[in-house]
Amino acid sequence: MRLRGSARSGWQSGLIVGQVASTFALAALALVLATSLAGLLAVDPGFDPDDVLVARVFPDPAVYNDVPKRLAYFDELHERLATLPGVTAVGAGSGLPLNAYNNTPSLRYGAAGQPLDEAGPEAVLTMATIGYFEALRIPLLDGRLFDRGDTLDGEQVIVVNEQFARSLWSDGDAVGKNVLIGFGGDRIMQVRVIGVVAGSRSDGLKRRPTPEAYRAHAQSPYVTMNVAVRADRVNATLENAVRSEVAELDPTQPVHSITTMRELIGADVATDRFALWLVGVLTTLALVLAGAGIYGVMSHAVRSRRHEIGVRKALGAARGHIAGSVLGRVMSCSAIGIVLGITGAVIGRGLLDGFLFGVSATEPRLLLAAGFLVAAAMALATWLPARRAARVEAAIALRAEG
């Protein structure tokens, strides 16, 4: 159905194309972000985040200024927390996966018997107590974890993750091997690997596990630690009990803060959630505005062309043909808008792919779904004007124009 005024027709068609293109772009982005977030939340982080309370315990180094004091403090804290009702495991580490309060320095490492290269591989180092891996349920793949025999005066040992092990030995067989670790300058020591654990996504769910090494806290006692408490149920009662035990142990050194591993994961994906929410709101708004705009344009077109519609019906045009011509014009403009939207997505793909996880900005199935959603919305917005056009009576329309 062509309008008599070509300029007016072109302006209206351009408006429809522009609205559809922008709406399609937002709808496609919303679907891509939703898919990315769903994939992110389905990632195995390398540990079990459920039912784990994290108490950040940062005693004053000036008060706990020697090894015996630090070891005694955390040993007693471990015993206190382990006896709380419902608690199944307790451990502490200078760092935890996804934790903004990590005290985890990096170290250089290499196989013993070879010079430690200044430009060699690096790993994150975490000081961990007995129970650390059990509390987080980081799987042990080979060897053993820390026990009471790993003392300050005993053999210096480490547990490494599988990425660390495979970086030195292709088969990952690291247990029993000696490793050199360097902390900068001439501070180099030899340690023996006693266990290999699964890699954790410590730097965020979007980043693959990197080499990590764990030293026994009893052999390298830190004073600022993150205590992980696994329990049957994590709730306010457990939180209050943990705070109370820390306060009773030393009233001058309260808990720094308390969170959960689930909350740490939530914080890691907070930006992705907000982006999805924002784009979802904008997409909904765009669909409503585009639908209202197209409804208004086509309603005006039908009203202004009642005489033409009447003539065509007088010449034998069927109702279905009249309605189809109105709907067809919007659908053809929508198709052009969707093509423009897809072209824009392809051109701007490189700008967006770096922010996504496990999905491309031009994923065909998502572009198809976005196109279907927008086309369906535009068809719905056009349905009522098309129905009105089909119901115009020829005699009434011609008499009104006469």
C-alpha positions as CSV (number, residue, x, y, z in Angstrom):
1,M,0.0,0.0,0.0
2,R,1.7,3.2,-1.2
3,L,1.0,6.6,0.2
4,R,0.2,9.4,-2.3
5,G,2.9,11.7,-0.8
6,S,6.2,10.0,-1.6
7,A,8.1,12.4,0.7
8,R,5.7,11.6,3.6
9,S,5.9,7.9,2.8
10,G,9.7,8.0,2.8
11,W,9.8,9.8,6.1
12,Q,7.5,7.3,7.7
13,S,9.3,4.3,6.3
14,G,12.6,5.7,7.5
15,L,11.2,6.2,10.9
16,I,10.0,2.6,11.1
17,V,13.4,1.3,9.8
18,G,15.3,3.4,12.4
19,Q,13.1,2.3,15.3
20,V,13.3,-1.3,14.4
21,A,17.1,-1.2,13.9
22,S,17.7,0.4,17.3
23,T,15.2,-1.9,19.0
24,F,16.8,-5.0,17.4
25,A,20.2,-3.9,18.5
26,L,19.1,-3.6,22.2
27,A,17.1,-6.9,22.0
28,A,20.1,-8.7,20.6
29,L,22.4,-7.2,23.2
30,A,20.0,-8.2,26.0
31,L,19.9,-11.8,24.8
32,V,23.7,-11.9,24.4
33,L,24.2,-10.5,27.9
34,A,21.7,-12.9,29.4
35,T,23.4,-15.9,27.7
36,S,26.8,-14.7,28.8
37,L,25.7,-14.3,32.5
38,A,24.0,-17.7,32.4
39,G,27.2,-19.3,31.2
40,L,29.2,-17.4,33.8
41,L,27.0,-18.6,36.6
42,A,27.2,-22.2,35.3
43,V,31.1,-22.2,35.4
44,D,32.7,-24.6,37.9
45,P,34.8,-22.1,40.0
46,G,37.0,-25.0,41.3
47,F,35.5,-24.9,44.8
48,D,32.1,-25.2,46.4
49,P,30.7,-21.7,47.3
50,D,27.6,-22.9,49.0
51,D,27.2,-22.9,52.8
52,V,30.6,-21.1,53.5
53,L,30.8,-18.1,55.8
54,V,34.0,-16.0,55.4
55,A,35.2,-14.1,58.5
56,R,38.0,-11.6,57.7
57,V,40.2,-11.7,60.8
58,F,43.0,-9.1,60.7
59,P,44.7,-9.0,64.1
60,D,47.1,-6.1,64.7
61,P,50.6,-7.1,63.6
62,A,52.0,-4.9,66.3
63,V,50.2,-7.0,68.9
64,Y,50.8,-10.4,67.3
65,N,54.3,-9.6,66.4
66,D,56.0,-13.0,66.6
67,V,55.4,-16.5,65.3
68,P,54.2,-18.2,68.5
69,K,51.6,-15.6,69.1
70,R,50.2,-15.8,65.6
71,L,50.1,-19.6,65.6
72,A,48.5,-19.8,69.0
73,Y,45.8,-17.3,68.0
74,F,44.7,-19.1,64.9
75,D,45.0,-22.5,66.4
76,E,42.7,-21.5,69.2
77,L,40.3,-19.7,66.8
78,H,40.2,-22.9,64.7
79,E,39.3,-25.0,67.8
80,R,36.6,-22.6,68.9
81,L,34.9,-22.3,65.5
82,A,35.1,-26.0,64.8
83,T,33.0,-26.8,67.9
84,L,30.1,-24.4,66.9
85,P,26.8,-26.2,66.1
86,G,26.4,-27.3,62.5
87,V,30.0,-26.5,61.5
88,T,31.6,-29.2,59.4
89,A,35.0,-27.7,58.4
90,V,37.1,-24.6,59.3
91,G,40.2,-23.3,57.6
92,A,41.9,-20.0,57.0
93,G,44.0,-18.6,54.2
94,S,45.8,-15.4,53.4
95,G,43.7,-15.4,50.3
96,L,40.4,-16.9,49.1
97,P,39.0,-17.2,45.6
98,L,37.3,-14.0,44.4
99,N,38.2,-12.2,47.6
100,A,39.0,-8.5,47.5
101,Y,40.8,-8.7,50.8
102,N,43.5,-11.2,49.6
103,N,47.0,-10.9,50.9
104,T,48.5,-13.1,48.2
105,P,51.9,-12.2,46.9
106,S,53.3,-13.6,43.7
107,L,56.4,-15.7,43.5
108,R,58.7,-17.0,40.8
109,Y,59.2,-20.7,40.7
110,G,61.0,-23.5,38.8
111,A,62.1,-27.1,39.2
112,A,65.0,-27.7,41.6
113,G,68.4,-28.2,40.1
114,Q,67.9,-25.4,37.6
115,P,68.6,-21.7,37.9
116,L,65.5,-19.7,38.9
117,D,64.9,-17.4,36.0
118,E,64.0,-13.8,36.9
119,A,61.7,-13.8,33.9
120,G,60.4,-17.2,34.6
121,P,56.8,-18.3,35.5
122,E,55.0,-16.7,38.4
123,A,52.4,-18.1,40.7
124,V,50.1,-16.7,43.4
125,L,51.1,-17.7,46.9
126,T,48.6,-18.4,49.7
127,M,49.4,-19.3,53.3
128,A,46.8,-21.8,54.3
129,T,45.9,-23.6,57.5
130,I,44.8,-27.1,58.1
131,G,41.2,-27.3,57.0
132,Y,41.5,-24.6,54.3
133,F,40.9,-27.0,51.3
134,E,38.2,-28.9,53.2
135,A,36.3,-25.8,54.1
136,L,36.3,-24.7,50.4
137,R,36.0,-28.2,49.1
138,I,38.9,-27.7,46.7
139,P,39.4,-31.2,45.3
140,L,42.7,-33.0,46.1
141,L,44.0,-34.6,42.9
142,D,47.2,-36.2,44.2
143,G,49.2,-36.5,47.3
144,R,48.1,-35.1,50.7
145,L,47.1,-31.8,52.3
146,F,48.7,-30.0,55.2
147,D,48.6,-31.8,58.6
148,R,50.0,-31.3,62.1
149,G,53.4,-32.7,61.0
150,D,54.0,-29.7,58.8
151,T,55.7,-27.5,61.4
152,L,58.0,-24.5,61.4
153,D,61.0,-26.6,62.1
154,G,60.0,-29.4,59.7
155,E,60.6,-30.0,56.0
156,Q,59.4,-27.0,54.0
157,V,56.4,-28.1,51.9
158,I,53.9,-26.7,49.5
159,V,50.6,-27.8,47.9
160,V,50.2,-26.6,44.3
161,N,47.3,-26.5,41.9
162,E,47.2,-28.5,38.7
163,Q,48.1,-25.5,36.5
164,F,51.3,-25.0,38.6
165,A,52.2,-28.7,38.3
166,R,51.6,-28.9,34.6
167,S,53.7,-25.8,33.9
168,L,56.7,-27.7,35.2
169,W,55.8,-31.3,34.4
170,S,53.6,-32.0,31.4
171,D,52.0,-35.0,33.1
172,G,51.2,-33.0,36.2
173,D,53.1,-35.5,38.4
174,A,54.5,-33.1,40.9
175,V,54.1,-34.9,44.3
176,G,57.5,-35.5,45.8
177,K,59.3,-33.2,43.5
178,N,61.4,-30.3,44.8
179,V,60.7,-26.8,43.6
180,L,62.5,-23.5,43.9
181,I,60.4,-20.5,44.9
182,G,61.7,-16.9,44.9
183,F,60.2,-13.9,46.5
184,G,62.4,-11.3,44.8
185,G,66.1,-10.6,45.1
186,D,68.0,-13.4,46.7
187,R,65.1,-14.7,48.7
188,I,65.0,-18.2,47.2
189,M,64.1,-21.4,49.0
190,Q,63.6,-25.0,48.1
191,V,60.3,-26.8,49.0
192,R,58.8,-30.2,48.4
193,V,55.4,-30.6,46.7
194,I,53.2,-32.8,48.9
195,G,49.9,-32.4,47.1
196,V,48.2,-31.2,43.9
197,V,44.7,-29.7,44.1
198,A,42.3,-28.5,41.4
199,G,42.7,-25.0,40.1
200,S,40.3,-22.3,41.3
201,R,39.1,-19.3,39.4
202,S,40.7,-17.0,42.0
203,D,40.8,-13.9,39.7
204,G,37.2,-14.0,38.6
205,L,34.8,-16.4,36.9
206,K,35.8,-15.1,33.5
207,R,39.4,-16.0,33.9
208,R,40.8,-19.5,33.8
209,P,42.7,-20.8,36.8
210,T,46.4,-19.7,36.9
211,P,49.3,-21.3,38.7
212,E,48.9,-21.2,42.5
213,A,51.0,-22.4,45.4
214,Y,50.0,-22.9,49.0
215,R,52.4,-22.9,52.0
216,A,51.4,-24.3,55.4
217,H,50.5,-21.4,57.6
218,A,52.4,-23.1,60.4
219,Q,55.6,-22.7,58.3
220,S,54.9,-19.2,57.2
221,P,52.4,-17.6,59.6
222,Y,50.5,-14.6,58.4
223,V,48.5,-12.4,60.8
224,T,45.8,-11.2,58.4
225,M,43.7,-14.1,57.4
226,N,40.4,-15.0,55.9
227,V,38.6,-17.7,57.9
228,A,36.3,-20.0,56.0
229,V,33.6,-21.8,58.0
230,R,31.5,-24.5,56.3
231,A,28.3,-25.3,58.0
232,D,25.1,-27.1,57.5
233,R,23.4,-23.7,57.3
234,V,24.9,-20.3,57.0
235,N,22.6,-17.7,58.7
236,A,22.6,-14.9,61.2
237,T,22.9,-17.3,64.1
238,L,26.2,-18.7,62.7
239,E,27.5,-15.2,61.9
240,N,26.8,-13.9,65.4
241,A,28.4,-17.0,66.9
242,V,31.6,-16.5,64.8
243,R,31.8,-12.8,65.9
244,S,31.3,-13.8,69.5
245,E,34.1,-16.4,69.4
246,V,36.5,-14.0,67.8
247,A,35.6,-11.3,70.4
248,E,36.0,-13.8,73.3
249,L,39.4,-14.9,72.0
250,D,40.7,-11.3,72.0
251,P,38.2,-8.5,72.7
252,T,40.7,-5.9,71.2
253,Q,40.7,-7.7,67.8
254,P,37.1,-8.0,66.5
255,V,36.1,-9.5,63.1
256,H,37.0,-7.1,60.3
257,S,34.0,-8.1,58.3
258,I,31.8,-11.1,57.4
259,T,30.5,-12.3,54.1
260,T,29.8,-15.6,52.3
261,M,31.4,-17.3,49.3
262,R,28.1,-16.9,47.4
263,E,28.2,-13.2,48.1
264,L,31.8,-13.0,46.7
265,I,30.6,-14.7,43.5
266,G,27.7,-12.3,43.4
267,A,30.1,-9.4,43.6
268,D,32.2,-10.9,40.8
269,V,29.2,-10.9,38.4
270,A,27.6,-7.7,39.8
271,T,28.7,-5.7,36.7
272,D,27.3,-8.3,34.4
273,R,24.0,-8.4,36.2
274,F,23.7,-4.6,36.2
275,A,24.5,-4.5,32.5
276,L,21.8,-7.1,31.8
277,W,19.3,-5.3,33.9
278,L,20.0,-1.9,32.3
279,V,19.9,-3.3,28.7
280,G,16.8,-5.2,29.6
281,V,15.0,-2.1,30.8
282,L,16.1,-0.2,27.7
283,T,15.0,-3.0,25.4
284,T,11.6,-3.1,27.0
285,L,11.3,0.6,26.7
286,A,12.5,0.6,23.1
287,L,9.9,-2.2,22.2
288,V,7.1,-0.2,23.8
289,L,8.2,3.1,22.1
290,A,8.8,1.5,18.7
291,G,5.5,-0.3,18.9
292,A,3.6,2.9,19.9
293,G,5.4,4.8,17.2
294,I,4.6,2.3,14.5
295,Y,1.0,2.1,15.7
296,G,0.7,5.8,15.5
297,V,2.3,6.1,12.0
298,M,0.1,3.3,10.5
299,S,-3.1,4.5,12.2
300,H,-2.5,8.0,10.7
301,A,-1.8,6.4,7.3
302,V,-5.0,4.5,7.4
303,R,-7.1,7.5,8.4
304,S,-5.5,9.7,5.8
305,R,-6.1,7.1,3.0
306,R,-9.7,6.1,3.7
307,H,-10.7,7.3,0.3
308,E,-8.0,5.3,-1.5
309,I,-8.9,2.2,0.5
310,G,-12.6,2.7,-0.3
311,V,-11.7,2.9,-4.1
312,R,-9.7,-0.3,-3.9
313,K,-12.4,-2.1,-2.1
314,A,-15.0,-0.8,-4.6
315,L,-12.8,-2.3,-7.3
316,G,-12.9,-5.7,-5.6
317,A,-9.9,-5.7,-3.2
318,A,-10.5,-8.2,-0.4
319,R,-10.2,-7.4,3.3
320,G,-7.2,-9.8,3.7
321,H,-5.4,-8.1,0.8
322,I,-5.9,-4.6,2.4
323,A,-4.8,-5.7,5.8
324,G,-1.9,-7.6,4.3
325,S,-0.7,-4.5,2.4
326,V,-0.5,-2.5,5.7
327,L,1.2,-5.3,7.5
328,G,3.5,-6.0,4.6
329,R,4.8,-2.5,4.5
330,V,5.8,-2.6,8.2
331,M,7.3,-6.0,7.9
332,S,9.5,-5.0,4.9
333,C,10.7,-1.9,6.8
334,S,11.3,-4.1,9.8
335,A,13.4,-6.5,7.7
336,I,15.5,-3.6,6.5
337,G,15.9,-2.4,10.1
338,I,16.9,-5.9,11.3
339,V,19.5,-6.2,8.5
340,L,20.9,-2.9,9.5
341,G,21.0,-4.0,13.1
342,I,22.8,-7.2,12.2
343,T,25.3,-5.3,10.2
344,G,26.0,-3.0,13.1
345,A,26.5,-6.0,15.4
346,V,29.0,-7.5,13.0
347,I,30.9,-4.2,12.7
348,G,31.0,-3.6,16.5
349,R,31.6,-7.3,17.4
350,G,35.2,-6.7,18.5
351,L,34.1,-4.0,21.0
352,L,31.7,-6.3,22.8
353,D,33.2,-9.8,22.6
354,G,35.8,-9.0,25.2
355,F,33.1,-8.3,27.8
356,L,31.2,-11.6,27.1
357,F,31.8,-15.1,28.4
358,G,31.3,-18.1,26.3
359,V,29.2,-16.4,23.6
360,S,29.8,-14.1,20.6
361,A,28.0,-10.8,20.1
362,T,27.0,-12.2,16.7
363,E,25.8,-15.6,17.8
364,P,23.4,-16.6,15.0
365,R,20.7,-18.2,17.2
366,L,20.5,-15.1,19.4
367,L,20.4,-12.7,16.4
368,L,17.6,-14.9,15.0
369,A,15.7,-14.8,18.3
370,A,16.1,-11.0,18.6
371,G,14.8,-10.6,15.0
372,F,11.8,-12.8,15.8
373,L,11.1,-10.9,19.0
374,V,11.2,-7.5,17.3
375,A,9.3,-8.6,14.2
376,A,6.6,-10.1,16.4
377,A,6.3,-6.9,18.4
378,M,6.1,-4.8,15.2
379,A,3.4,-7.1,13.7
380,L,1.4,-6.8,17.0
381,A,1.7,-3.0,16.8
382,T,0.4,-3.0,13.2
383,W,-2.4,-5.5,13.7
384,L,-5.0,-3.0,14.9
385,P,-4.4,-0.4,12.1
386,A,-4.4,-3.2,9.5
387,R,-7.7,-4.5,11.0
388,R,-9.2,-1.0,10.8
389,A,-8.1,-0.7,7.2
390,A,-9.6,-4.0,6.3
391,R,-13.0,-3.0,7.8
392,V,-13.3,0.3,5.9
393,E,-16.6,0.3,4.0
394,A,-16.2,1.4,0.4
395,A,-19.4,3.4,0.2
396,I,-18.9,5.2,3.4
397,A,-15.3,6.1,2.6
398,L,-16.2,7.4,-0.9
399,R,-19.2,9.3,0.3
400,A,-17.1,11.0,3.1
401,E,-14.5,12.1,0.5
402,G,-17.1,13.3,-1.9
